[in-house]
Amino acid sequence: MIRSLIASLFVSALLCACAQEAPPEPPQPTFIAEGRPVSLSDWGQLAVGGGELVLGDAVTPYQLATGLFTDYAQKLRTVWIPVEAGPAGYDPEGAFDFPVGTVITKTFYYPRAAGGPGYVARVDGDGMAHFDERRLDLEAVRLVETRVLVRREAGWEALPYIWNAEQTEATLARAGGFVDMILVSEAGEEALGYVVPNVNQCAGCHETDTTDGLGVRPIGPRARHMNTDFEYFDGVANQIDHWSEQGLLADAPAAEAAPRNVAWRGELPLAGEALDRAARAYLDINCSHCHSRTGPADTSGLYLEAHEPTGPHLGICKLPIAAGRGTGNRRYDIVPGASEDSIFTYRLASVEADVMMPELGRALQHDEGVALIAAWIDAMSGGCG
């Protein structure tokens, strides 16, 4: 009897230990110079286990001042540069000049919601509410995809990985994919057919300069997007200053001397300068990788970088070049004081494939973003004559 009881207790303890698997140790990041690994874990940037996602050794998380909207997904962004590769070079306008060997990741996830595995919560913003001390709580969130940007000798390559239902591994999906979920908010439930881009679509967004022939490059790690505070596990610090101190970035000025976009997290209503800065930052991160003087949409004449001066190139009283059905029978991109007559708000609010802007990266309307741009346009004066 006693032996049987002891054996039973041992088995119970063993089962309990298995159920309470310890989180993994931080993996060792790897630069893979050639090929396309099937498993995300081969890169060593992230590891999962024990109900947690853990960053690799010396992998640095970061965030953007104002985030890029992707169907209300939250994002965990990381960068890793091999010590022997040296730091990235600072650039006041373009993406930082990362050395060969750099690996950048962006993991898309949603807070879990009641209803089952496919139910997730709709939360505005682009933050990491469930990320703490280099760990992401998988009991509270559902991982969807992780995109890898790797800097090789021939240039950058983009590789998308989709997480399995068990949340134990992400697998290469060069052809992209779809993940069906139910998005839950105070307004109720809505079906979300989340789209994971294929490698050509990744390249289409990340080829931000069509004039130099360098192809794909990062979008987010630019001075104006990075010049914001981040809550590191050992305290809050400005990211540009922190990267400089950690040897990730060379020749950068102090943060106060670097370009800075406002950090907008969905706050409304806004007015005056706060409204203008938030709208310009939103358009910059969501649209200017195409709509710039060197981007894929350079022939449109619509340039939406934060430093672009106010005028026709910003869309004010500008006739579209070739918007087709995308005009919504509206005459100008922006009609000051009249968002309801402006092409901008029509296309931002649309979810039709041949109308909506941006063309990729969303299946839903960003309610808060549309409200921001509409308020910005309505606050303008002058009309179009």
N, C-alpha and C positions, 0 to 999 in steps of 0.2 A: 504493500500500500504506500509506504513512505517513498520507496524507489519510484513508484508510478507517479506520485505527486511531484517529486523532484523533477522527473522527466517532463511532466506536463508543464511545470513552471519554467523549465529551461526552454522548451519549445515556444511557450508564450513570450518569454523574454526575447528569444531570437526573432520571432515574428514582429514584435514591437520594435526591435532594433532595425529590422529591415524596413518597416513602415516609416520609421523616423530616420531615414537615410541622411547622413551628414552632407551639408553643402560641399561641392567640390573645391579643391584647392585651385587658386588662379592658374590657368594653363599658361604654357610658354608660347608666345606669339611666334609665327613663322612667316617669312617672306617666301612665297612660292614663285620662282622666277618664270616658270613656264607651265602650261597646261591649265586645266580648269577642274579643280578638285570637286568631287561629287558631294562631299559633306562639308558643311560650314565649319564643323569642329576641326577639320584639317588645318585651318588657318590659325587656330589657337588664340583667337581674339576674344572669344566668349566660351563659357562652359555652363552646362545645366546639370542640376542634380539636387536632391534634397529639397525640392520645391523652390529653388532659387536659380537665377542666372547670375553668373559671376564674371567680371571682366578679367582678361588675361593680365599677366604681370607687365607692368609699365604701359598698359593701355589706358589712354586718357579720355575720359568722357568730356563732351562739350555741348553747348546749346547755342542757338542763334537768337539774336535780340528779338526779332519778330519771325515767327515760324512760317514755313510753307505748308499750306493746307492740303491734307490728303485724307478726305472723308472722315475727319475727326479722329484719325489715328494719332496716338502719342508716339514719340520717337526717342530712342536712345542712340545718340551719336557718339562714335569713338574714333580716335586716331592713334596709330602706333607708328613710330619711326625707329628703325634699328639704330642703336647707338653708333655703330660704325658708319652709318649713312650720313650723319651730320644733321643739323637743323634745317627746317624749311626757311626759305628766303622771304622776307617781308615784302609786301606790295601794297601801296596805299589804296589801290583801286581794284585790281584783279585778284584772282585766287592766289593764295600763297604758293610759292615755288617749292613744292615738296620733292625731296630726293627720291631716287630709285630705291625701292624697298618699302616705301610707305604703304600702309594699309588703312583705309578709312571704311568704317561700317556705319550703317543706319538701320536700326531694328525698329520695325513698326509693330505696335501692340495696342490693345484696348483693355481698359478695366473690365473685369467680369461683371455680369449682371445676373440676377435671378432668372431662372427659366431653363437652364441647361447649358451645355458646352458651347453652343453656338450663339448664346446671348451675351452681348457686350454693351457697355454703357457709352453713351454719346457725351463726351466732355470736350468743350472747346479748348483751344490752345495747342501748344506743341511741346509741352513740358514733360517732366519725368516725376510725377507725383509719387510713384511707387518705387523710385530708385533711391537707395540709401546706402552709403558707405560701400560703393562699388558693387552693389547687389540689387537685383530686381526680384521682387516677390512674385513668384509664379502662381501662388495661391490666389493672388488678387488680380492678375492680368492674364490675358491670352496673347501669346506671340503669334504674329501672322507671317511676316517675312523679314529677312535681313538682306540688305544690298551691300555688296562689297565693291569698293573701288581700290584697285591695286596699281601702284606706279611701277611699271616695268621699263626695261631699257627702251623698248619701242614706243612707250607712252602709257597712258592710263587705260585700264580695261575695267568694264563694269560687269558684275556677275550677280544676278538675283537668286536668292535661296528662299524656299518656302518651308515653314515649320510644319512638322507632322502633328496629327491630332493629339498624340501623347505628350507633345511638348518636350521631346527628348533630343531631337535633331532637326536641322534644316537641310534640305536637299536642293542641289542646283536645279534651276528651272530656266534654262536659256530661252525657251519658248514662252516664258511667262506662265500665267495661270489665273485661276479664279478661286476665291474663297467666299463661300456664302455664310453670312451671319445675320443676326437680328440686332439692330441698333435700338437701344432702349433709352428713352429720355422722359422727362416729365410730361411731354406731349403724347407719349404712347410708344408704340413699336413700329419700326419700318424695316423692310428687307434691304440688305446691303449686299450687292454683288461686288465684293472688293476685287479690284484688278491688280495683279502683279505684272509689271511691265516686262516685255521681252528685252533681250540685249540690244536690239536695234532701237527700241523706244528709249531705253536708258541713254544710248548714245545720242539720240535726237535731242534730248534735253541738255545733256552735259557737253555737247559741242558748242560752247558759248561764244566762240570766236571763229568765224568761218574764213577769216582773212589770213591767218598765220599757218594753217595746215597742221596744227598740233593735235587736232581731234579732241577727244574726251578730256575733261578736266573737272575738278570739284566745283560746286556751285556755292555752297555755304561758307567754307573757310576763307572769308574775305574780311578785311579789317573792319568795315562798317557793320557786318553781321556778327562778328566775334567780339566787338568791343562792348561787352556787357559782363555783369557779375555772374559767377557760377558757384554753387554750394558744393565745394569739394569735401571729401570725407574729413579733412582736417581744418576746414574753415572756408569762409566765403572770400573769393578773390576775383579780380578782373581777369578775364581769360587771356588777353594779350600780355598783361604783366606776368601772369602765371606761366604761360608758354615760354616767355623769354627767360624767366628764372629757372625753368626746368630744362632748358636747352632744346626746346622743340622749335623755337623761332629765333632767327638771327636778324639783327639790325632793325628791330622794331622800335619806334619811339615809345615813350611812356603813354599809357592809355589816354590821358587827357589831351595828347597831341595827335591822336589818331582819329580818322573818320568814325562817326558813330551814328547808327540808326537807332531810333527810339525802340524801346522794348514794349511792344503792344501784345497784350494777352487776352484780347477780346473785350476790353473794357469799353462800355458805352453808357450814356452818351458822352461825347467829347465836343469841345468847341475851340475856336481860335487856333493858336499855334499848335496845341496838343493834337487837335484834329488833323491839321495839315501834316504834321510829322508822322503821325500814325498811318495815315493814308499813303503817304509817299513810301514809308518803310514796307507797307503791305504790298504795294504794287512792285516795289523793287525786288523783294524776295520771291514773289509769286509769278512775276511776269518778265522781269528784265533779262533773264538768262536767254530769252529769245528776242525780246523787244529792246534791243540796244543798237548802237551804230555799227557793231561788228557781229551781232547775233544772227541766228537763222531768219529772223523776221526783220532784218535791216531794210529791206525794200518797202516795208509798210510805211516807213516814215514816222512810226510811233515808237518813241524811245522812253522807257519807263525807269531808268536808273535813278537813284535818289539824287544825284547831282545834276540831272537834266533841268535846265531852266524852264520856268513857266512859259508856256506858249504853245503854238500848233504842234510841235513835236511831242509834247506831253499829252496831246489829244484835244486841247481846247479849241473849239470851233474848227476842228480838222475833219475834212472829208475823208472817208476810208478809201484805200487804194483798191482793194479787191475783197470785200467782206462777203459778197454774195448774200445768201439768206441771213447771214450773221448780223446784218444791219437792223433787222426787225422793223424795217420801214422808217428807221430814224436817220436823220441827215448827217449828224455830226457825232464824233466819238464822245465828246463832252460838250454839253450845252450848259454854261455856267448858270446856276440857280435852278436847273431843271433836270434832275436825275432821271425822271420818267421819260424824257425825250432824248436821253443819251445812250449811245451804243454800248458804252462801258458797262452800265448796270444791266442792260439787257443780256449781254453775253456772259457776264459773271453769274447771273441768276439762272441761266439756262443749263439744262442737263442733256440737251440734244447734241449728238456727236458732231454735227456739221455747223453748230452754232456756238457752243460753249467755249469759254476761255477761262483758264488754260485748257488746251485740247487734251492733255494727258494728266493723269494723277488724281482724278476725281470722278465719282459717279453721282455725287450729291452736290447740292448747292451749299455753299458756306454762308449760312444766314448772317452770322456776325460780320463776315467780311463784306458781304453785299451791303449791309446796313452802314458799315463804315464808309465805303466809297460813295454810297448815295448821300450820306450826310455831308461828306466832303464837297461833292458837286453842288449840292443844294446851298452850301454856305458861300459859294462863289458868286460874284456879282458881274454884271456886264452883258450877259446874253451873247447871241451871235448875230445880232443885227437883223 
